[in-house]
Amino acid sequence: MVNITNLHKKFGPLVVLNGLNLKTPESGIVAVLGPNGSGKTTLIKSILGMVVPQKGEIQINGERVKKHWNYRKNIDYLPQIANFPGNLKVQELIDMIKDLRGKEARDQELIDLFKLEPFLEKKLSNLSGGSKQKVNLVLCFMFDSPLIILDEPTSGLDPVSLIRLRKLIQREKEKGKTILITSHIMNFVEEISDRIVFLLEGQIYFNGTVEELKTSTGEKDFEHAIANILTENHA
Ligand SMILES: Nc1ncnc2c1ncn2[C@@H]1O[C@H](COP(=O)(O)OP(=O)(O)OP(=O)(O)O)[C@@H](O)[C@H]1O
């Protein structure tokens, strides 16, 4: 569904993506991993058109995305840091995003899932980090788009909410969606991912299943397999 060819992105002298190639499967959960600063968010933002690469091509469902902003209507995106005005109430924010997107939304189902009903009349600035993240998850998932991009969805969530999120992501996958996800919580990634894509030095260093990653690194444990890549490459 997402096909990236020879993607280059520099910020001034800093080379972040250096000829990156990536083709995701038609559906399934792809985890984009890599050390801090390896370019995961830059890659995600390039797919969304929020970062403009110097070179390369991105296609979604066979269509080039460059200068065709309309494709974004079919992507649900959870940013790593979502900054909404703190004086907005949760319900006001949900209504505002629904108005902006102008699409049918399943917000109530997600409010119930993440037990957000008691927070709807609270201001965003008064919410805990985890509650804010749950609101962001509602905003992201409520439009039922075929491509979902989640930048650190696990951030700030307690174990019960993590389980709810995992089940939600798995249900979306069963509908045939493509889900790109970054997370630093390795057991979450291991449980949920169909493929692991590992970014290093601006390119995809590894692209395969969790089992293939364990085999290629000679490690039985997923976290150790990831650590193995990093230490082998002195990243
Ligand atoms: N707008 C920008 N201007 C300048 N440098 C940037 C910009 N955005 C990102 N960078 C730099 O590009 C590099 C890659 O950043 P990016 O956020 O893509 O990494 P990441 O893999 O998502 O990191 P993390 O795991 O810490 O979230 C970093 O060195 C970052 O400082």
Ligand as a Chemical Component Dictionary entry (heavy atoms), coordinates in Angstrom:
data_LIG
# 
_chem_comp.id                   LIG 
_chem_comp.type                 NON-POLYMER 
_chem_comp.pdbx_formal_charge   0 
_chem_comp.three_letter_code    LIG 
# 
loop_
_chem_comp_atom.comp_id 
_chem_comp_atom.atom_id 
_chem_comp_atom.alt_atom_id 
_chem_comp_atom.type_symbol 
_chem_comp_atom.charge 
_chem_comp_atom.model_Cartn_x 
_chem_comp_atom.model_Cartn_y 
_chem_comp_atom.model_Cartn_z 
_chem_comp_atom.pdbx_ordinal 
LIG N1  N1  N 0 12.450 20.226 11.466 1  
LIG C1  C1  C 0 13.665 19.812 11.779 2  
LIG N2  N2  N 0 14.738 20.625 11.684 3  
LIG C2  C2  C 0 15.983 20.212 11.978 4  
LIG N3  N3  N 0 16.284 18.953 12.386 5  
LIG C3  C3  C 0 15.266 18.095 12.512 6  
LIG C4  C4  C 0 13.919 18.465 12.223 7  
LIG N4  N4  N 0 13.126 17.380 12.435 8  
LIG C5  C5  C 0 13.938 16.388 12.841 9  
LIG N5  N5  N 0 15.224 16.803 12.892 10 
LIG C6  C6  C 0 16.393 15.995 13.243 11 
LIG O1  O1  O 0 16.358 14.838 12.423 12 
LIG C7  C7  C 0 16.800 13.694 13.144 13 
LIG C8  C8  C 0 15.722 12.619 13.069 14 
LIG O2  O2  O 0 14.627 13.020 13.852 15 
LIG P1  P1  P 0 13.316 12.141 13.994 16 
LIG O3  O3  O 0 12.394 12.888 14.899 17 
LIG O4  O4  O 0 12.840 11.751 12.656 18 
LIG O5  O5  O 0 13.910 10.843 14.740 19 
LIG P2  P2  P 0 13.156 9.638  15.455 20 
LIG O6  O6  O 0 13.778 8.382  14.936 21 
LIG O7  O7  O 0 11.681 9.777  15.291 22 
LIG O8  O8  O 0 13.590 9.861  16.975 23 
LIG P3  P3  P 0 12.916 9.462  18.399 24 
LIG O9  O9  O 0 13.046 7.980  18.564 25 
LIG O10 O10 O 0 13.785 10.187 19.374 26 
LIG O11 O11 O 0 11.505 9.966  18.395 27 
LIG C9  C9  C 0 17.110 14.174 14.560 28 
LIG O12 O12 O 0 18.501 14.388 14.668 29 
LIG C10 C10 C 0 16.334 15.471 14.669 30 
LIG O13 O13 O 0 16.964 16.356 15.574 31 
# 
loop_
_chem_comp_bond.comp_id 
_chem_comp_bond.atom_id_1 
_chem_comp_bond.atom_id_2 
_chem_comp_bond.value_order 
_chem_comp_bond.pdbx_ordinal 
LIG N1  C1  SING 1  
LIG C1  N2  SING 2  
LIG C1  C4  DOUB 3  
LIG N2  C2  DOUB 4  
LIG C2  N3  SING 5  
LIG N3  C3  DOUB 6  
LIG C3  C4  SING 7  
LIG C3  N5  SING 8  
LIG C4  N4  SING 9  
LIG N4  C5  DOUB 10 
LIG C5  N5  SING 11 
LIG N5  C6  SING 12 
LIG C6  O1  SING 13 
LIG C6  C10 SING 14 
LIG O1  C7  SING 15 
LIG C7  C8  SING 16 
LIG C7  C9  SING 17 
LIG C8  O2  SING 18 
LIG O2  P1  SING 19 
LIG P1  O3  DOUB 20 
LIG P1  O4  SING 21 
LIG P1  O5  SING 22 
LIG O5  P2  SING 23 
LIG P2  O6  DOUB 24 
LIG P2  O7  SING 25 
LIG P2  O8  SING 26 
LIG O8  P3  SING 27 
LIG P3  O9  DOUB 28 
LIG P3  O10 SING 29 
LIG P3  O11 SING 30 
LIG C9  O12 SING 31 
LIG C9  C10 SING 32 
LIG C10 O13 SING 33 
# 
